[in-house]
Each structure stands twice: as structure tokens, then as C-alpha cells.
Amino acid sequence: MTDSAAYVGGQPATLTRRRWGRIRTPRLGLRARITLAFTLSATLLSALLALTTWGLTRESIINQRESSATTQAFRNAGIVRPYLLPDVDDETLRSTLGSLESDSAARALVRDEQGLWTNQTTEFDEKAVPRDLLRMVEDGTPARMRVTVNGQPQLLVGVPLSSVGGLYFEFVSLKDTQNALESLSASLFGATFVTTLAGAALGWWASRRTLRPLADVSSAAEAIAGGRLDTRLGAIEDPDLGVLVGSFNHMVEVLEQRIDRDGRFASDVSHELRSPLMTLSASIEVLASRRDDMPDASAQAAVDLMVADVARFKQLVEDLLEISRFDAGAARLEESDIRPGELIHQSVAWSQSPEVPIEIDPELENVVIRADKRRLVRVVANLLDNARKYGGGPTRIEVRREPASLTIAVEDNGPGVPEDERDLIFDRFSRGAGSSRRAGSEGVGLGLSLVVEHVALHRGRVWVESLPDDQEGARFVVQLPIDWDAVAPEEEDHHHDLLDDHHPDDHPEEEVP
């Protein structure tokens, strides 16, 4: 539904782009991945340090406790040894066990030469001594073993008393040691958790600081895409990112020079073509005026073809000049008072489809807005010409007042525009896949692109959509932002026409830098 397209051998040309490598979209953003990497690193490092600290401290505490308990047990065994002789009664032996140093006196257990056991309490008796430990001590080997008595951890130390044929056992509680280790593990876990949070915070800060230059690059790229080609990145001290900044600025500079060069070339070519075109157009008009005087019908047909081609050539030059003004940044709005209804009526009257029905919102009657008359007339004229050339002719123009905008819609009864081409047709020199069915069309592919430029100057937008109720055809919609609160109805004495009598094809002379 637009003007021109590129074709090779009668088929649409396939556009290819160089791919520098397959880029897969990550599930997490770069900042999230950096933060996650710091968090995992801090967690693993703190967990490793905590486990190492806990293991070393545990062995140190337990070894120290067992060594102290063993030394005390041997000392107590030496004290008890004389009281295991046959001439010592049980009361004296029990009294001696109760007088032993440390808190293990009530946990001492002895066996004399005759195999009789003596203990302070029934809780720590011979049943609590493992057989393996008992066998080792009976064989004359001192031994110790960690056991559990009534759910409490105990260290059992066995000392053989060979000189009197007896055995000495002492139970040492490890509950305090176990509590200390549990407190240590809780502290280490808390330190690991705090370190993980600190690593996450550090990762977030580092990622934000590291990606700040990339955010500047993104902002600069958006500005450049919006037409601000003078945008540059500021100097940076980081030597690694400095290379990126330098390369980006150099790329933008080269791009700006190329665009300026292309714009100047198009402008120069258009200006150079305009002068001989005017002469050729005048000569053709002279021939056309004397067409009926030519005796040969073929000569008349040739004159008709020349008139059509010169008109098409003239339109191309004018469109290229207009495009060059946009590229050079010389296009400016010349706002004046406009009545939307009169604008549409005169645009249709000047077009080649003067009979198209017009539907104007009653709320727009006697409403005056500020806009560029010439550009809006060109917008409507180009949409009507587009519908006439490629859409079977315009069928309706609708002008409506929206809450914050003015909407102009041009409908046709053509084949419509496929979904995948609704953005492509607004590109320069693009007419979409359907243009292969439009042989002999006088379009060059600049009509709709100029519509986009004119509407963008008014801060509006344009798009194409299907007709409602599955009707065949296309609907081109122009939306212009309007602050209706600032728009007042036209006064009664302001009766004269607010539109200048100029043709939409007339272009005021503008210098292009």
C-alpha cells in the first residue's frame, strides 16, 4: 500500500545482515548475574572458612578437654590405688572416691583384685563401661572412649592398677564442650549469613558502578537514534572502558559524517536536477498545448508519455528535496490557525479524488487549532494518492476529536496490508510485497515516508490497520496531539478563510545547509 520496493529478477530482494555471533538472551540481566556471582562467591568463601574454623577449633577444644581429663584421671587413679588393698574396707574406699578432685568424683568407678566393683552412684556403674574398653584396660593398656550415658556425652578414661590388680574408670562430662561447639557453630553460621549479605550488597554496588558507563552508552545510542547525531560520550579514566568510549565516539562521528555526506549528496543532486527539469517541463507543456496539431497518433501518445514521466520525475525531485530538509535538520513547523474541517475539504478538493466522502466530528465545528497548514495538506494528499494508486481508491475520510488528540483516517477498498509489512511500508523507497502487482505505478516510495516525517514534526504518529468487521481494505490513521483545553472556538467575526489558497504540491523555497 505504499510507493516503491526493491526487486531482483521479478522477485522481492532478500535483505541479509552480517551476524557477528549468535547472542542468546540470558534469563538474568547482567547486573543480576554480577550480583549473583558476588553473592555465591561470598557464600562459598565464608562457608569454607567457617567449616575450616569449626573443624580446627573443635579438634583443639576436644583434644584439650580429653588431655586434661586424662591427666586428672591418672592423678586420681594414683590416689585410689592404696585403697584397693585387701585390708581396706568399702566405706574408706567410697570416702576416698568422694574426696577426689574435679567434678568427676561421683563418677569414679573401681574394680579390685577380686573383681568387685565400687562406685559412687548407680548411674555410672560397670554396665556403662563398653566391653572393648574394659578388655583393653584388663590387658594393662590405659584407654579412653567417648560414650553416651543417659543421653549425655561422656569421656570414659580407664587406668589399669597393675600393682594392686585393680582397674580405675572415670566418667568426664562433655556437655559443656558440646554446648561450646554448638555456640561456635551458630556464630559461624551467623557470620556466613552476614558475609553473604555483604557480598550481595557489594556485588550490587559493583555492578551498578561497572555498568554505569554502559547505561551512558545506552542513553547516547537512544539519543543518536532520535536524530541527535552530535551526542558523544564523556571521557573516562578506566583504561578498559576508555577503549569502548573511544570506539563508540569514533563510530558516531563516522556515522554523522556519512549521513551528512549522503544528505548533502541528495540535496545537491535534487537541486541540480531541478533546473533542467523546469526547462524540460516547460518544453513538454508547449508540446502538450499543441498536441492536437500533431498529425501522427504515435506522436500524440509519445507526448502523453513524456508528460506523465516528467510529472513523475518532478514529483520525485520535490520529494527528495523535502526528504533532504528533514535529514539536514532544516525542517521547521510554521504554525498558524487552522480549522480541521476546512483543511480536509480543501485537501480533498485539490487531490485527484475529489469525490471521496468526508465524515467530520461535529465537535470540531468552528474549532481552531495551531498547526503547519502546508505539511498537513501534504499528509492528507499523500494518503489519498496512496489509496488511489494502490488501494483501489479512497472510500472515506474520517476526522474525529479524541480526548487528547485529533485523528484523521483515510480508508480504501484495496487488498489491505499484511501484518508483517505494516511498519515496512513507511520506510523510504519501500512498497511491500504487494507492489509486484502494481506494474506501471508512478510511485517512487517516498509518499508515506514523508507522511511520517510531517506528522513527527507535529509530535504525532501514523499507522495502518485493517478495516473493522473484516472488511477488505486498509485504514491509514494519523494522530496529532492536541491540548483541547487551550483551544478556543472561533469567534463570529473571525469569518474569513483560515487556509491559504496554495496547492499541496507547492513547496516554498528553503535553503538546506
C-alpha positions as CSV (number, residue, x, y, z in Angstrom):
1,M,0.0,0.0,0.0
2,T,2.9,2.4,-0.5
3,D,5.2,3.6,-3.2
4,S,8.3,1.7,-4.2
5,A,10.2,-1.6,-3.4
6,A,13.4,-3.3,-4.4
7,Y,13.0,-6.3,-6.7
8,V,15.6,-8.6,-8.3
9,G,14.6,-10.7,-11.3
10,G,10.9,-10.1,-10.7
11,Q,11.0,-11.3,-7.1
12,P,11.4,-9.4,-3.9
13,A,15.0,-8.9,-2.9
14,T,16.0,-10.7,0.3
15,L,17.8,-8.4,2.7
16,T,20.7,-10.0,4.7
17,R,22.6,-8.7,7.6
18,R,26.1,-9.7,8.8
19,R,25.9,-11.6,12.1
20,W,28.9,-11.2,14.4
21,G,27.8,-14.1,16.5
22,R,24.7,-15.7,18.0
23,I,23.5,-13.7,21.0
24,R,21.2,-15.6,23.3
25,T,19.0,-13.6,25.6
26,P,20.0,-14.5,29.2
27,R,17.4,-15.3,31.8
28,L,19.0,-12.8,34.2
29,G,20.3,-9.4,33.4
30,L,24.0,-8.5,33.6
31,R,23.6,-6.6,36.8
32,A,21.7,-9.6,38.4
33,R,24.4,-12.0,37.2
34,I,27.2,-9.9,38.7
35,T,25.3,-9.5,41.9
36,L,24.6,-13.3,42.0
37,A,28.3,-14.1,41.3
38,F,29.4,-11.9,44.2
39,T,26.8,-13.5,46.4
40,L,27.8,-17.1,45.6
41,S,31.5,-16.2,45.9
42,A,30.9,-14.7,49.3
43,T,28.8,-17.6,50.4
44,L,31.3,-20.3,49.3
45,L,34.3,-18.4,50.7
46,S,32.6,-17.7,54.1
47,A,31.2,-21.3,54.3
48,L,34.7,-22.7,53.6
49,L,36.3,-20.5,56.2
50,A,33.5,-21.4,58.7
51,L,33.9,-25.1,58.2
52,T,37.7,-24.9,58.5
53,T,37.5,-22.8,61.6
54,W,34.9,-25.0,63.1
55,G,36.9,-28.2,62.4
56,L,40.1,-26.8,63.8
57,T,38.5,-25.3,66.8
58,R,36.5,-28.4,67.5
59,E,39.6,-30.6,67.5
60,S,41.5,-28.2,69.6
61,I,38.8,-27.9,72.3
62,I,38.1,-31.7,72.4
63,N,41.8,-32.6,72.5
64,Q,42.4,-30.1,75.2
65,R,39.4,-31.4,77.2
66,E,40.4,-35.0,76.7
67,S,44.0,-34.4,77.7
68,S,43.1,-32.5,80.8
69,A,40.6,-35.2,81.8
70,T,43.1,-38.0,81.1
71,T,45.7,-36.3,83.3
72,Q,43.3,-35.8,86.1
73,A,42.1,-39.4,85.8
74,F,45.7,-40.7,86.2
75,R,46.2,-38.5,89.2
76,N,43.0,-39.7,90.8
77,A,43.9,-43.3,90.0
78,G,47.2,-42.9,91.9
79,I,45.2,-41.6,94.9
80,V,42.8,-44.5,94.8
81,R,45.5,-47.2,94.3
82,P,46.4,-47.7,98.1
83,Y,42.8,-48.1,99.0
84,L,42.3,-51.2,96.8
85,L,44.4,-53.3,99.1
86,P,42.5,-56.2,100.8
87,D,42.7,-54.7,104.3
88,V,40.8,-51.5,103.3
89,D,37.1,-51.6,103.9
90,D,34.4,-50.3,101.4
91,E,33.5,-47.2,103.4
92,T,37.0,-45.9,103.4
93,L,37.2,-46.6,99.6
94,R,33.9,-44.8,98.9
95,S,35.0,-41.9,101.1
96,T,38.2,-41.6,99.1
97,L,36.3,-41.7,95.8
98,G,34.1,-38.8,97.1
99,S,37.2,-36.7,98.0
100,L,38.8,-36.9,94.6
101,E,39.4,-33.6,92.8
102,S,37.3,-32.3,90.0
103,D,33.6,-32.7,89.4
104,S,34.1,-36.4,88.5
105,A,34.4,-37.8,91.9
106,A,30.9,-39.1,91.9
107,R,31.6,-40.7,88.6
108,A,34.6,-42.7,89.6
109,L,34.3,-46.5,89.2
110,V,36.9,-49.0,90.5
111,R,37.3,-52.8,90.5
112,D,39.6,-54.5,93.0
113,E,41.7,-57.6,92.6
114,Q,38.8,-59.9,93.4
115,G,36.6,-58.4,90.7
116,L,34.3,-56.4,93.0
117,W,33.1,-53.0,91.6
118,T,32.8,-49.9,93.8
119,N,31.0,-46.7,92.5
120,Q,29.5,-43.6,94.0
121,T,26.2,-43.7,92.1
122,T,24.3,-46.4,90.3
123,E,24.1,-44.1,87.2
124,F,27.8,-44.7,86.5
125,D,28.4,-48.4,87.2
126,E,30.1,-51.3,85.4
127,K,27.2,-51.6,82.9
128,A,28.2,-48.2,81.4
129,V,31.7,-49.5,80.5
130,P,32.0,-50.8,77.0
131,R,33.4,-54.3,76.7
132,D,36.2,-53.3,74.3
133,L,37.4,-50.6,76.6
134,L,37.2,-53.0,79.6
135,R,39.2,-55.6,77.7
136,M,42.0,-53.2,76.9
137,V,42.3,-51.9,80.4
138,E,42.3,-55.5,81.8
139,D,45.2,-56.2,79.4
140,G,47.1,-53.4,81.1
141,T,46.6,-50.7,78.5
142,P,45.3,-47.3,79.5
143,A,42.4,-46.3,77.2
144,R,39.7,-43.6,76.8
145,M,36.5,-43.6,74.8
146,R,33.6,-41.3,74.2
147,V,30.3,-42.8,75.4
148,T,26.8,-41.7,76.0
149,V,25.2,-42.2,79.4
150,N,21.5,-41.4,79.7
151,G,21.7,-39.2,76.6
152,Q,24.6,-37.2,77.8
153,P,28.1,-37.2,76.2
154,Q,30.8,-38.6,78.4
155,L,34.5,-39.3,78.2
156,L,35.4,-42.6,79.8
157,V,39.0,-42.9,80.9
158,G,40.3,-46.4,82.0
159,V,43.6,-46.8,84.0
160,P,45.0,-50.2,85.0
161,L,46.3,-50.5,88.5
162,S,48.7,-53.5,88.0
163,S,50.4,-53.2,91.3
164,V,47.2,-53.9,93.2
165,G,45.5,-55.9,90.5
166,G,42.7,-53.4,90.1
167,L,41.1,-51.1,87.5
168,Y,40.1,-47.4,87.7
169,F,37.5,-45.8,85.5
170,E,36.4,-42.1,85.5
171,F,33.5,-40.6,83.6
172,V,34.1,-37.0,82.5
173,S,31.1,-35.0,81.2
174,L,31.5,-33.4,77.7
175,K,28.2,-31.4,77.9
176,D,30.0,-28.1,78.4
177,T,32.3,-28.9,75.5
178,Q,29.3,-29.8,73.3
179,N,27.5,-26.5,74.2
180,A,30.6,-24.5,73.4
181,L,30.8,-26.2,70.0
182,E,27.2,-25.6,69.3
183,S,27.6,-21.9,70.2
184,L,30.6,-21.7,67.9
185,S,28.7,-23.3,65.0
186,A,25.8,-20.9,65.5
187,S,28.2,-17.9,65.5
188,L,30.0,-19.2,62.4
189,F,26.6,-19.7,60.6
190,G,25.6,-16.2,61.5
191,A,28.9,-14.8,60.2
192,T,28.4,-16.8,57.0
193,F,24.9,-15.3,56.6
194,V,26.2,-11.7,57.2
195,T,29.1,-12.3,54.8
196,T,26.7,-13.5,52.1
197,L,24.5,-10.3,52.6
198,A,27.6,-8.2,52.5
199,G,28.7,-10.0,49.3
200,A,25.3,-9.4,47.7
201,A,25.4,-5.7,48.6
202,L,29.0,-5.4,47.3
203,G,28.0,-7.1,44.1
204,W,25.0,-4.8,43.6
205,W,27.2,-1.8,44.2
206,A,30.0,-3.0,42.0
207,S,27.6,-4.0,39.2
208,R,25.9,-0.6,39.3
209,R,29.3,1.2,39.2
210,T,30.6,-1.1,36.5
211,L,27.5,-0.9,34.3
212,R,27.1,2.9,34.7
213,P,29.2,3.5,31.5
214,L,27.1,1.0,29.6
215,A,24.0,3.0,30.8
216,D,25.6,6.1,29.4
217,V,26.2,4.3,26.1
218,S,22.6,3.2,26.0
219,S,21.3,6.7,26.6
220,A,23.7,8.1,24.0
221,A,22.5,5.4,21.5
222,E,18.9,6.3,22.1
223,A,19.7,10.0,21.6
224,I,21.5,9.2,18.3
225,A,18.6,7.0,17.2
226,G,16.4,10.0,17.8
227,G,18.4,12.1,15.4
228,R,20.8,13.8,17.8
229,L,24.0,12.9,15.9
230,D,26.1,15.3,17.9
231,T,25.8,13.1,21.0
232,R,29.2,11.9,22.4
233,L,30.3,10.0,25.5
234,G,32.4,11.9,28.0
235,A,36.0,10.9,28.8
236,I,36.5,8.1,31.3
237,E,39.6,7.2,33.4
238,D,39.2,3.5,33.2
239,P,41.7,2.2,30.6
240,D,39.5,-0.8,29.6
241,L,36.2,1.2,29.2
242,G,38.1,4.0,27.7
243,V,38.6,1.9,24.6
244,L,34.9,1.3,24.4
245,V,34.1,5.1,24.8
246,G,36.7,6.0,22.1
247,S,35.4,3.4,19.7
248,F,31.8,4.5,20.3
249,N,32.6,8.2,19.7
250,H,34.5,7.4,16.6
251,M,31.7,5.3,15.3
252,V,29.2,8.1,15.9
253,E,31.5,10.6,14.3
254,V,31.9,8.5,11.2
255,L,28.1,7.8,11.1
256,E,27.4,11.5,11.4
257,Q,29.8,12.3,8.6
258,R,28.3,9.7,6.4
259,I,24.7,10.8,7.0
260,D,25.7,14.5,6.4
261,R,27.5,13.4,3.2
262,D,24.5,11.4,2.0
263,G,22.1,14.3,2.9
264,R,24.3,16.8,1.0
265,F,24.5,14.5,-1.9
266,A,20.7,14.0,-2.2
267,S,20.2,17.7,-1.7
268,D,22.8,18.7,-4.3
269,V,21.5,16.1,-6.8
270,S,17.9,17.3,-6.3
271,H,18.9,21.0,-6.8
272,E,21.0,20.1,-9.8
273,L,18.1,18.2,-11.3
274,R,15.6,20.9,-10.6
275,S,16.8,23.5,-13.1
276,P,16.9,21.3,-16.2
277,L,13.7,19.7,-15.0
278,M,12.0,23.1,-15.1
279,T,13.2,23.7,-18.6
280,L,12.1,20.2,-19.7
281,S,8.7,20.7,-18.0
282,A,8.1,24.0,-19.8
283,S,9.1,22.4,-23.1
284,I,6.7,19.5,-22.5
285,E,3.9,21.9,-21.7
286,V,4.4,23.6,-25.0
287,L,4.2,20.3,-26.9
288,A,1.2,19.3,-24.9
289,S,-0.6,22.5,-25.7
290,R,-0.1,21.7,-29.5
291,R,-0.9,18.0,-29.1
292,D,-4.0,18.2,-31.3
293,D,-2.0,19.8,-34.1
294,M,0.2,16.7,-34.5
295,P,-0.9,14.6,-37.4
296,D,0.5,11.3,-36.2
297,A,-1.3,9.4,-33.4
298,S,2.0,7.9,-32.2
299,A,3.5,11.3,-31.7
300,Q,0.5,12.3,-29.6
301,A,1.0,9.1,-27.5
302,A,4.6,9.9,-27.1
303,V,3.8,13.4,-25.8
304,D,1.3,11.9,-23.3
305,L,4.0,9.5,-22.0
306,M,6.5,12.3,-21.8
307,V,4.1,14.5,-19.9
308,A,3.4,11.6,-17.4
309,D,7.1,10.8,-16.9
310,V,8.1,14.5,-16.5
311,A,5.3,14.9,-13.8
312,R,6.5,11.8,-12.0
313,F,10.2,13.0,-12.3
314,K,9.1,16.4,-10.9
315,Q,7.3,14.8,-8.0
316,L,10.4,12.6,-7.2
317,V,12.7,15.7,-7.2
318,E,10.3,17.6,-4.9
319,D,10.1,14.6,-2.6
320,L,13.8,14.2,-2.5
321,L,14.2,17.9,-1.7
322,E,11.7,17.6,1.2
323,I,13.5,14.5,2.5
324,S,16.8,16.2,2.4
325,R,15.4,19.0,4.5
326,F,14.4,16.5,7.2
327,D,17.8,14.8,7.0
328,A,19.7,18.1,7.3
329,G,17.6,19.2,10.2
330,A,16.3,22.2,8.3
331,A,12.6,21.2,8.6
332,R,10.6,23.6,10.8
333,L,7.0,24.0,11.7
334,E,5.3,27.2,10.5
335,E,2.2,27.1,12.7
336,S,-0.9,29.1,12.0
337,D,-4.6,29.0,12.9
338,I,-6.4,26.1,11.1
339,R,-9.9,24.8,11.1
340,P,-9.7,21.0,10.7
341,G,-12.9,20.7,8.6
342,E,-11.8,23.3,6.1
343,L,-8.3,21.7,5.9
344,I,-9.7,18.3,5.0
345,H,-12.2,19.7,2.5
346,Q,-9.6,21.7,0.6
347,S,-7.1,18.9,0.7
348,V,-9.6,16.6,-0.9
349,A,-10.6,19.2,-3.4
350,W,-7.0,19.7,-4.5
351,S,-6.4,15.9,-4.8
352,Q,-7.2,13.6,-7.7
353,S,-10.0,12.0,-5.7
354,P,-12.4,15.0,-5.0
355,E,-15.5,12.8,-4.7
356,V,-14.3,10.8,-1.6
357,P,-16.9,11.0,1.3
358,I,-15.8,13.0,4.3
359,E,-17.1,12.5,7.9
360,I,-16.1,15.2,10.4
361,D,-16.8,15.1,14.1
362,P,-19.5,17.7,14.9
363,E,-17.4,18.7,17.9
364,L,-14.8,20.1,15.5
365,E,-17.1,22.6,14.0
366,N,-15.7,26.2,14.4
367,V,-12.7,24.8,16.3
368,V,-9.4,26.4,15.5
369,I,-6.1,24.7,16.2
370,R,-2.4,25.6,15.7
371,A,-0.5,23.5,13.1
372,D,1.5,23.7,9.9
373,K,-1.1,24.0,7.1
374,R,1.2,23.1,4.2
375,R,2.5,19.9,5.9
376,L,-0.9,18.7,7.0
377,V,-2.3,19.3,3.5
378,R,0.6,17.2,2.1
379,V,-0.1,14.5,4.7
380,V,-3.8,14.2,3.6
381,A,-2.9,14.5,-0.1
382,N,-0.2,11.8,0.1
383,L,-2.6,9.4,1.9
384,L,-5.2,10.0,-0.8
385,D,-2.7,9.4,-3.6
386,N,-1.5,6.3,-1.9
387,A,-5.1,5.0,-1.6
388,R,-5.8,5.9,-5.3
389,K,-2.6,4.2,-6.6
390,Y,-2.5,1.0,-4.5
391,G,-5.8,0.7,-2.6
392,G,-8.4,0.8,-5.3
393,G,-9.2,4.4,-4.5
394,P,-10.2,6.1,-1.2
395,T,-13.6,5.3,0.1
396,R,-13.9,7.5,3.2
397,I,-12.1,10.1,5.2
398,E,-12.9,10.3,8.9
399,V,-11.9,13.2,11.2
400,R,-12.6,12.7,14.9
401,R,-11.8,14.5,18.1
402,E,-10.2,12.3,20.7
403,P,-9.7,13.2,24.4
404,A,-6.1,14.4,23.8
405,S,-5.7,14.3,20.0
406,L,-7.1,14.9,16.6
407,T,-7.4,11.7,14.4
408,I,-7.5,11.7,10.6
409,A,-8.2,8.3,9.0
410,V,-8.2,7.5,5.2
411,E,-9.8,4.3,4.2
412,D,-9.6,2.4,0.9
413,N,-11.1,-0.8,-0.6
414,G,-7.8,-2.4,-1.7
415,P,-6.2,-5.7,-0.7
416,G,-5.1,-4.4,2.6
417,V,-1.6,-4.5,4.2
418,P,-0.3,-7.7,5.7
419,E,0.7,-7.6,9.4
420,D,4.4,-8.1,8.7
421,E,4.5,-5.1,6.3
422,R,2.7,-2.5,8.4
423,D,5.9,-1.0,9.6
424,L,7.9,-1.7,6.4
425,I,5.7,0.3,4.1
426,F,6.5,3.6,5.9
427,D,10.2,3.2,5.0
428,R,11.7,5.1,2.2
429,F,11.5,3.5,-1.3
430,S,9.6,0.6,0.1
431,R,6.2,-0.6,-1.2
432,G,5.9,-4.0,0.3
433,A,5.5,-7.4,-1.3
434,G,2.2,-6.4,-3.0
435,S,4.0,-3.9,-5.2
436,S,4.8,-6.7,-7.7
437,R,1.1,-6.5,-8.7
438,R,1.3,-2.8,-9.4
439,A,3.1,-2.6,-12.7
440,G,3.2,0.8,-14.2
441,S,2.7,2.6,-11.0
442,E,4.1,6.1,-10.9
443,G,5.0,5.9,-7.2
444,V,8.6,6.0,-6.0
445,G,8.3,5.0,-2.4
446,L,8.6,8.4,-0.6
447,G,4.9,9.4,-0.1
448,L,4.3,7.5,3.2
449,S,7.8,8.2,4.5
450,L,7.1,12.0,4.0
451,V,3.8,11.5,5.9
452,V,5.7,10.0,8.8
453,E,8.2,13.0,8.8
454,H,5.5,15.6,8.6
455,V,3.4,14.0,11.4
456,A,6.5,13.5,13.6
457,L,7.2,17.3,13.4
458,H,3.8,17.7,15.0
459,R,4.8,15.2,17.7
460,G,2.2,12.8,16.3
461,R,2.2,9.3,14.9
462,V,0.8,7.4,11.9
463,W,-0.1,3.7,11.4
464,V,-2.1,1.4,9.2
465,E,-4.7,-1.1,10.4
466,S,-7.4,-3.3,8.9
467,L,-10.9,-2.1,8.4
468,P,-13.4,-3.2,11.1
469,D,-15.8,-6.1,10.7
470,D,-13.3,-8.0,8.4
471,Q,-14.0,-5.6,5.5
472,E,-11.5,-5.7,2.7
473,G,-9.2,-2.7,2.6
474,A,-6.8,-0.7,4.7
475,R,-7.2,2.2,7.1
476,F,-4.3,4.8,7.5
477,V,-4.6,6.7,10.7
478,V,-2.9,10.0,11.6
479,Q,-3.0,11.0,15.3
480,L,-1.9,14.6,16.3
481,P,-1.7,15.5,20.0
482,I,-4.0,18.5,20.8
483,D,-4.4,20.2,24.1
484,W,-8.2,20.9,23.8
485,D,-8.2,23.0,27.0
486,A,-6.0,25.5,25.2
487,V,-8.1,25.5,22.1
488,A,-11.0,28.1,21.9
489,P,-13.9,28.1,19.4
490,E,-13.6,30.5,16.6
491,E,-15.1,33.9,17.2
492,E,-18.0,35.1,15.0
493,D,-16.1,38.0,13.5
494,H,-13.3,35.7,12.5
495,H,-15.2,34.7,9.4
496,H,-12.6,34.7,6.7
497,D,-10.9,31.5,5.4
498,L,-8.1,30.4,7.6
499,L,-6.4,28.4,4.9
500,D,-4.2,29.9,2.2
501,D,-5.0,29.1,-1.3
502,H,-2.0,27.1,-2.2
503,H,-1.7,23.8,-3.8
504,P,-0.2,20.9,-1.8
505,D,2.5,20.4,-4.4
506,D,3.7,23.9,-4.0
507,H,6.9,24.0,-1.9
508,P,8.3,27.2,-0.5
509,E,12.0,27.7,-1.2
510,E,14.1,26.6,1.7
511,E,17.8,26.6,1.9
512,V,19.3,23.3,3.0
513,P,22.5,23.5,4.9
